[in-house]
Every structure is written in C-alpha cells, then in structure tokens.
Amino acid sequence: MPAHFKDYYATLEIPRDASADDIKKAFRKLARKYHPDTAKDKKTAEENFKEINEANEVLGDPEKRKKYDTLGANWQEPQASAAHEQDVHFGGTGFSDFFEQYFSGGSRYGFPQGFDEGIPTGAGRSRARRGHDIEGDILVTLEEAMHGTQRPISLQTVNRQTGAAQTHSFEVRIPPGATDGRRIRVPGQGEPGSNGGAAGDLYLRVRHASHPEFTTHETEVHHELDVTPWEAVLGSEVVVPTLDGSIKLRIPAGAENHQKLRVRGRGLPKGKTGERGDFFVTINVVLPTTLNDTERALWEQLRNTSTFKPRA
C-alpha cells in the first residue's frame, strides 16, 4: 500500500518560500478555523485539523522542512529497512502513511526481544519466533492530553513478497497528563510471531497536536497574550483562556514585553498524583499601527510631558 504524497505547503495555503513566521501565522489562522471545539462541521473540521497539524509538524520544524524540500522526486523510494519483509500502516493515529514513512520519530520496528521462544519438537521444526516491536507516532490534542481518552487504532501489516495483509483493531488508552514525546506501550499488538511465537509490542509516541492558543513543555502549558501599552504600563485585569476554562489574570503595573506570568496548577496533570503543572502567560506588548487625529495628539502629548528616558 504506497503512501500518497502530501503537499504540506498547499495544506497551509502558503508559498514554498514562506518564512518561519509565515508558517506560524498560517497555521494559527487555519487552526482557529478548524479547531473541533469551535467549528460548526466537527467531522470535517477534525480531518482538516489533523491535516494542518501534520503540515505544521513538518514545515514548522527546520530539519523536517529541509528533508521535505529535498525529497522531491525521490519521495517514492522505499525508506523502510530492507531487513524487514513487512510494511506497516496505522489507522486512527492522526498521521498519514506519508508522514509515518518519512517523518515519524522512530523506526517502525524495534529489535525483537527474546528472539527464540520454545524448543524444537522434532527434526526440521523451526523455533518459535517472537514478532518485532512496532513504533509509531500518535497525534493527541491538548484537550485529550488534559483529560485522557480512548483511541481506536487499527494496524495493518503487509508482506512485501506475497502481498498478504493482516489487519487488527484495538483500543489504546491515552492517560491524563500524556506529555509530548511519551511512549505508550501496547503489549502484544506488534508484529505477529511465527511458529507459535508471541506477538511483539506496539509503542506509540505521543505528539501533541499544535494548538492556536497553547504550547506545552512537559506538564507546563504556555500562552502568548497580546496587551496594549497602557495595559502593560498601568496594569490591568484580563480574561485569558486555559485548557479547562477562562480565568481572570492580573497584569501588574510596569509589566515588560516578553515577561512571563505564572498561574500555579493550571497545566497538565502530573500522573496519578492529582497535581498539575503550571500555566505560563507570556506578555506581548503590541503597538498601534494606525492612529486617528485624536490618538496622535494624545501620543504627542505623552511624548512632550513624559519624564521617561529609556536611553539615559
């Protein structure tokens, strides 16, 4: 089953020479449009959200983008190790076969643990062989990482020589607090064993879906907040979103650009302890780009009366 090429630039609606900032802006615009929590057509939005996340995962990473840009006409060349005679195709992970073939974080197969199992029972009989472990990525939204979820997964192995395919489906539990990069082990759902050997295990590496409002670092959740110059200078109280509802946040008088404010216990859960990571808000002081006559006069008055000397 060959992977279909994905045009990530078309997905994000940007030219191939787009800057890193252009990619970020394009993703945030589309993510707000297609986020399942806000879109009207949730089923269509969910698929679009996965596609723009995959595109952002590749184009938003300089190394992956470089690999994607140099792939060119060679994208159909087999990438899997010749040592394995089976292709693997996932369903339900949130990533396409194309992404898994070229950009998945780990190899499809780990080394089999306990290569031989059992003892030959007669002349010419082969030893039982444990199946290889399989690794893949699974796209998890921050809402799923916050609350946990059950994800239906299908796994198809295709023998390259015979074309024979085996597909099996199962449920994977994503625990609350699943951090980016965490590996979830699913026992016995890897490559089938041979001659009566046990199946290998499946390891799914959690990849947090990019969010238009939040980023994560382990159990911390981060949000960038645009504020006016007067809110930063005079202080203010603003409403900011979090993963479990909006909160009121006090901006202290004299807040500086890029200053971080911490709200304890509003991040992701820390395992089964009941504790949570912290929520960080980074302040971005935004200056007005257009002024009417009244506004210009007020800024000029401030210039003429202010004693503030930043270069003194």
C-alpha positions in Angstrom: 0.0 0.0 0.0 2.0 3.0 -1.2 1.9 6.3 0.7 0.3 9.2 -1.1 2.3 12.3 -1.4 1.2 15.2 0.8 1.7 18.8 -0.3 2.1 20.5 3.0 2.5 23.9 1.5 -0.9 23.7 -0.2 -2.4 22.4 3.1 -1.3 25.6 4.9 -2.1 27.7 1.9 1.4 29.2 1.7 4.2 29.5 -0.9 7.2 27.2 -0.8 9.5 30.2 0.1 7.3 31.1 3.2 9.2 32.2 6.2 9.0 30.5 9.6 6.8 33.4 10.8 4.5 33.0 7.7 4.1 29.3 8.6 3.3 30.0 12.2 0.7 32.7 11.2 -0.9 30.4 8.5 -1.2 27.5 10.9 -2.8 29.7 13.7 -5.3 31.1 11.2 -6.3 27.7 9.9 -6.2 26.1 13.4 -8.7 28.6 14.7 -10.9 28.0 11.7 -10.9 24.2 12.0 -10.4 23.5 15.7 -13.0 20.9 16.6 -14.2 22.8 19.7 -15.3 25.9 17.6 -16.1 24.6 14.1 -19.7 24.0 13.1 -19.0 20.9 11.0 -17.0 19.0 13.6 -16.3 15.9 11.5 -14.9 17.8 8.5 -13.1 20.2 10.9 -11.4 17.3 12.7 -9.9 15.9 9.5 -8.8 19.3 8.4 -7.3 20.0 11.8 -5.3 16.8 11.6 -4.0 17.7 8.1 -2.9 21.2 9.1 -1.3 19.8 12.2 0.7 17.3 10.2 1.8 20.0 7.8 2.8 22.3 10.6 4.7 19.4 12.3 6.9 19.1 9.2 7.1 22.7 7.9 7.4 24.2 11.4 10.5 22.1 12.2 13.6 23.3 10.3 15.1 19.9 10.0 11.9 18.2 8.8 11.2 21.0 6.4 14.7 20.7 4.9 14.2 17.0 4.4 10.7 17.5 2.9 12.0 20.2 0.5 14.9 17.9 -0.7 12.7 14.9 -1.0 11.5 16.0 -4.4 11.1 13.2 -7.0 12.7 10.7 -4.7 9.7 10.7 -2.3 8.5 7.3 -3.6 11.8 5.5 -2.9 11.3 2.9 -0.1 12.5 4.2 3.3 11.9 1.1 5.4 14.8 -1.2 6.3 15.4 -4.0 3.9 15.8 -6.3 6.8 12.1 -6.4 7.3 9.7 -8.0 4.9 6.5 -6.3 6.0 5.1 -2.8 5.6 3.0 -1.3 8.5 0.1 1.0 8.1 -1.7 2.6 11.0 -5.3 3.9 11.3 -6.5 6.2 14.0 -3.2 7.8 14.9 -3.9 11.1 13.3 -1.0 10.9 10.9 -0.9 9.8 7.3 1.1 7.0 5.9 3.3 9.6 4.1 4.2 11.2 7.4 4.9 7.9 9.1 7.1 6.7 6.2 9.3 9.8 6.1 8.9 11.9 9.3 7.8 9.6 12.2 10.1 10.0 15.2 11.2 6.4 15.5 11.7 3.2 13.4 8.8 1.1 12.5 10.4 -2.0 14.1 12.4 -2.4 17.2 14.6 -5.4 17.8 12.7 -8.5 18.8 13.1 -9.3 22.5 13.7 -13.0 23.1 14.3 -13.9 19.5 13.7 -17.6 20.0 11.0 -18.9 22.1 10.4 -22.6 22.9 12.3 -25.7 21.8 12.0 -27.6 18.5 9.8 -30.6 19.0 11.0 -32.6 16.0 13.6 -32.7 13.3 13.2 -29.8 10.8 10.9 -27.8 13.1 11.7 -24.1 13.4 11.9 -22.5 16.7 9.0 -20.2 17.7 9.9 -16.6 17.0 8.6 -13.5 18.7 7.4 -10.8 16.5 9.2 -7.5 16.2 8.1 -4.5 18.2 6.5 -1.7 16.2 6.9 2.0 16.8 4.8 4.9 15.6 3.5 8.4 16.4 0.0 9.2 17.7 -1.4 12.7 17.4 -3.0 13.8 20.7 -4.9 17.1 21.2 -4.1 19.1 24.3 -7.7 18.5 25.4 -7.1 14.7 25.2 -3.8 15.1 27.0 -5.6 17.1 29.7 -8.5 14.7 30.4 -7.3 11.4 28.8 -9.2 9.4 26.2 -9.6 6.0 24.5 -8.5 5.9 20.9 -9.5 3.2 18.4 -6.4 2.1 16.4 -6.1 -0.3 13.5 -2.8 -1.8 12.5 -2.2 -3.5 9.1 0.9 -5.4 8.2 1.5 -6.2 4.6 4.0 -8.9 3.4 6.1 -7.3 0.6 6.7 -10.6 -1.1 3.3 -12.1 -1.1 1.1 -9.0 -0.7 -0.8 -10.8 2.1 -2.3 -8.3 4.6 -3.3 -8.7 8.2 -5.3 -6.1 10.0 -6.4 -6.0 13.6 -8.1 -3.2 15.6 -7.9 -2.4 19.3 -8.3 0.4 21.8 -5.4 2.5 23.2 -5.8 4.4 26.4 -4.2 7.9 26.4 -3.8 8.7 30.1 -4.5 12.2 31.5 -1.3 14.2 31.5 0.3 12.4 28.5 3.2 14.6 27.7 4.7 15.2 24.3 7.2 12.5 23.4 5.9 10.0 26.0 5.8 6.4 24.7 2.7 4.3 25.4 3.3 0.6 25.3 0.5 -1.6 24.0 1.5 -5.2 24.8 1.0 -7.9 22.1 -0.1 -5.5 19.4 3.2 -5.5 17.4 4.3 -7.8 14.6 2.7 -11.3 14.8 5.0 -14.1 15.9 5.9 -17.1 13.8 5.8 -20.8 14.6 3.7 -20.2 17.7 5.9 -17.3 19.0 4.3 -14.4 20.8 3.5 -11.1 19.1 5.7 -8.1 19.6 4.6 -4.9 21.4 3.4 -1.7 19.9 4.9 1.6 21.1 3.1 4.8 20.3 4.9 8.1 20.8 2.6 10.9 21.8 2.8 14.0 19.7 0.8 17.0 20.9 -1.3 18.5 18.2 -0.4 22.1 17.7 -2.9 24.4 19.2 -3.7 28.0 18.1 -3.5 29.3 21.7 -1.2 27.0 23.7 2.1 25.2 23.6 3.4 22.7 26.1 6.7 21.8 27.8 6.3 18.6 29.8 3.4 19.4 32.1 3.6 23.1 31.6 1.1 24.9 29.4 2.2 28.2 27.7 0.0 31.0 26.2 1.0 34.2 24.5 -1.1 37.3 25.4 -1.2 40.5 23.4 -1.6 43.6 25.5 -1.8 47.3 24.8 1.0 49.6 26.0 -1.3 51.2 28.6 -2.3 47.8 30.0 1.4 47.0 30.5 2.2 50.4 32.0 -0.8 50.9 34.2 -1.7 47.3 34.9 -4.9 45.6 34.1 -7.1 42.6 34.6 -7.8 40.5 31.5 -9.6 37.2 30.7 -7.3 34.5 29.3 -8.2 31.0 28.0 -6.8 27.9 29.6 -7.4 24.2 28.8 -10.2 24.0 31.3 -11.9 27.3 31.0 -11.1 31.0 31.0 -9.6 32.8 34.0 -9.0 36.4 35.1 -5.4 37.3 35.1 -3.9 40.4 36.7 -1.3 42.2 34.7 1.0 44.1 37.1 1.7 47.7 36.5 5.0 48.1 34.7 4.8 44.7 33.0 7.6 44.3 30.4 7.4 42.9 26.9 8.0 39.1 27.0 7.6 38.9 30.7 6.1 35.6 31.9 3.3 35.4 34.5 2.7 32.1 36.2 -0.6 30.6 37.3 0.1 27.6 39.5 -1.8 24.3 38.9 -3.4 25.1 35.6 -1.1 22.9 33.4 -1.4 19.2 32.5 -1.9 16.6 35.2 1.2 15.0 36.7 0.3 11.3 36.5 -1.9 10.0 39.3 -0.8 12.4 42.0 -3.6 14.8 41.4 -1.1 17.6 41.0 -0.8 19.7 37.8 1.9 21.6 36.1 1.7 25.4 35.9 0.2 27.7 33.3 2.5 30.5 31.9 1.4 33.6 30.1 4.0 35.5 28.0 3.1 39.2 27.6 3.5 40.6 24.1 3.1 44.4 24.1 1.5 45.4 20.8 1.8 48.9 19.5 -0.9 50.6 17.4 0.0 50.8 13.7 -2.6 53.3 12.7 -3.7 56.5 14.6 -6.6 58.9 14.1 -6.1 62.6 14.8 -7.2 62.4 18.4 -5.0 59.4 19.2 -2.0 61.0 17.5 -2.5 64.2 19.6 -2.5 62.1 22.8 0.7 60.2 21.9 2.3 63.6 21.1 1.2 65.0 24.5 2.6 61.9 26.2 5.9 62.4 24.3 6.1 66.0 25.3 5.3 65.6 29.0 6.8 62.2 29.9 10.0 62.1 32.0 10.8 58.6 31.0 14.3 58.4 29.5 15.0 54.8 28.2 18.4 55.8 26.8 19.6 57.9 29.7 
